[in-house]
Amino acid sequence: MTDEDGYFGERVARHYDQSAGSEFQPDTIERTVDLLAELADGGRALELGIGTGRVALPLARRGVPVHGIDLSRAMTARLRAKPGGEEIGVSIGDFATTKVDTTAGGRFSLAYLVFNTIMNLTTQDAQVACFRNAAEHLAPGGCFVIEVMVPELRRIPAGQNIVPFSTGPTEWAYTTYDTVTQDATCHYVTVTPDGRGEVHSTPFRYVWPAELDLMARLAGLRLRDRWDGWTRRPFTEDSARHVSVWEKPVTAP
């Protein structure tokens, strides 16, 4: 995936922070930052896919030094324009492979991916590489946190491959799934004020909790906690998403 693909280029970046999604609500951000600050435990945090700083900026205001990796210069430009944004270091590149120099500050106590960002890596190999990259940046005892949806395959009727997730007078959104490859694409249709239609699509690869656990093991990490969300409610078969925490052992196995 490249920034030139336009998935998170200027068109998306321009409107990203105007979303009415629950992830932008103050109480959701506060719960997210509460847990991440606790897991950082006084150390540094690395955000993979830092974007416009929705989580990084309030986490930094809690006193947690944050560095980010992001492929989109358009998104990080929005981060830079916000109060405190210039103080957060950002490495431009693919977060599955981009390395951050830890010579001066040392390795990170926490690495994290929020709001389905792991699925923006559209191959299993890239997702495995992401776990390995996160593990290489972590200090012993450090944690890797992912927030991601549980695949919604139970919502797909037999013989169909489409799940609508947003409808309105001027906006429609739906996902198409390939249950063989785990490839999927979100499609967004918007009617502009002048009556024109705009369409854009974003590919992703959905991934199961058990599959993520295996990726973690390949990277030398072990599962520490899994919750229904940032509230830390128990994860159950009915959970629509999960927040999972994998830990890097203090001593090598």
N, C-alpha and C positions, 0 to 999 in steps of 0.2 A: 504494500500500500504506500502510495506517495502523495505528498501534498498536492502535486500537479493533478492528481485524480479529481480533486475538487470536493471530496466528501466532507472535509472540514475546512474548506477554503473560505474566501471572503463572503460568499453568499450565506453560508451557515453561520460564520462568525458574527456577521452583522446583526443577526437576530437572536443569537444563542442565549444571551442573558435575559431576554424578554420572555422566555418560556414560562408557562403557568404550571409546569410540572411540579409534583410534590418534592422532587429533589432540590428545588430552589426555595422551598418554604423555610423560614427562619428556624422553626423547631426541628426540622429534619437536619439542617446544616449544623445546628447546635449539638444534636445527638451524635452526628457523624464525627464532629471535631472532638467531642468529649471522649469518645472511645479511642480515636487515633492519638490524641494527646496522652492518654493513659498508657497506650501501648508503646509510644515513643519513649516514655519513662526518662525524660530529661535529655534524650539523644536527638540526633538529626533524623529527618524524614525525607524520603524520596518519593515523589508522586509521578507515576507513569501515566502519561496522558494528562498533563496539568491543565491544558486548555486555557480558559479565561480566568482561572484562579478561584472558582466557586468554593472549593474546599481549602486550597493552599493558603489563601489570604487570611481567613479566620483562624486557621491552625497556626500560622506565623504570629498572629496577634496574641495567641496563647503562650508565646515564648518558645515555640518549637521551630528551630531553623529548618526551612524547607528548600529543597532543590527539585526542579522538575525536568522531565523529558517530554518533548512533544514534537510531532512532525509538522504541525501547522503553524506557520509564521503569522497567519491572519488571526488565529485564536490567541497566540501568545502576545500579539500586539495589543489586544484588549486587556490582557493581564497587566502589561507594562503601563497602560494608561490609567489604571486604578490606583488609589492611594496605597502605598506600600508595595506596589507591584515591581518597581525598579529594584527593590532590595532582595527579590527572590531570584536566585540563579536558575537559568533555563538552558538546557542543552537541546539543540534542534536536531531531531533525528527519530528514527523508528525505535520505540521503547523496548522492542524485543531484542535489540542488538546494540543500541547506543551505550557507550561506557561513559561514566562520570569520573573525573579525576578525584580520587579520595586521598591524595597525598597530603594535602594540608589539613582537611577537616576530619579525616578518618572515615571508616565505613559507617553505614547508616544503622540506626536502631530499628527503623521502620521503613518499609516500602509498601506502597498501596496503589490499588486500581479501583476506582469507584464507578458506580452507575453503568454497568455492562461494558466497560471499556475493553475488557479482555476479549470480548467478541469482535471488536474491530480488527483483530488479527484474524484473517480469514482462512488460515490453514492450521491444522493440528501442529505441524512442525513449528510454525511461528509462535503458537501458544506455549509449546514446550520450551522454545528458546527464551520466551519471556520469563518463565519461572527460573530458568538457569541464570538469566541476566539479573533478576532480582536477588537471587541467592548470592551471586558473586558480589553484589554491592552491600550485603548485610554483614554486620558484625556477628560473631557468635552470640547466640541468645536473642538475636533480632527477629522481627516478625514480618511476614508478608501477608497483606490483607487484600481480599478481593470482595467486592460487592457485585453480584450478578443475578440475573433472573434465572429461574428454573424453566427449562424449555416447556412451552405451552402446548405440547403435542396432544394432550388430553382434550384440548378445545377444537381440534381438527376433526370434522366428521369423516367417516370412511369415504375414500375416493376423492377427497378435496385436499388442497394444500395451502389454503388462504385463511388467515386470521385477521379480521379487522380489529384495530385497537383505538381508533379515534374517529368520530364522526361529528359533523356540524354543518351549519349552513354554508360555510365557505371553505371548510377544510375536511379532508378525508385522509386516513392513513391505514395501511394494512401491511401485513407481512406474508411473504410467500416462503414456504419451507420445502426443502429437499431432505426427506428423512433418511435417505441413503448416505448422502455425503455430509449431512449436518450443515449444509450451506443454506443461507436464508438471506432475504433482502427486504428491507423496509422501504415502502413506497409512500410518498407524500404528494397529495394533490391539493393545490390551493387556488382559490379564485381571487384574483386581485380586485381592488376597488373599481377598476375600469372594465371589469368583466372578463379579463383574460385568464387563461389557466396556466399555472406553473406546476411542473412535475419534476421531482428529483428522487433519486433512489440511493440507498446506502446498503452495501453488502455486509454481512457479518457471518460468523460461524458460531452456532450455539454449542454449549458445552455442559456436560452433566457434572454434578458434584463429585461423584466417584472418579470421573475422568480427570478432574482437577486434582484430586488427591494423588492419583498416579503420576501426574505431571510433577507434583511437588516432590514425591519420592524420588523421581528421576533427577531432580535438582538437589537432593540431599536435605529436603525439608520434611517436617512431620506435622500432621494436623494437631492443632492445639484446641481450637474452638470452632463451632459452627452455630450460627444463630439465624433466626427468621429475618432479622434486620438489625438496624442500629439500636433498637430497643433491647436487644439481647433476649427476646422471647425464644423459647425452644424451637428448633427447626423440626418440622413435621412433614408428613407426606402431602399436606395441603398447603405448604408454604409456597408462595409465588416467587420468592427470591431468597437469597441467603447472603450473609456476611461470614466469610470463612477466614480463619487465622492459621497460618502455618509458621512454624518456628524453626530457626536454624539451630541445630544442636550446639551446645557449648563446646563439646569435644567431638571429633570426627568419629563416626561409627566404626 
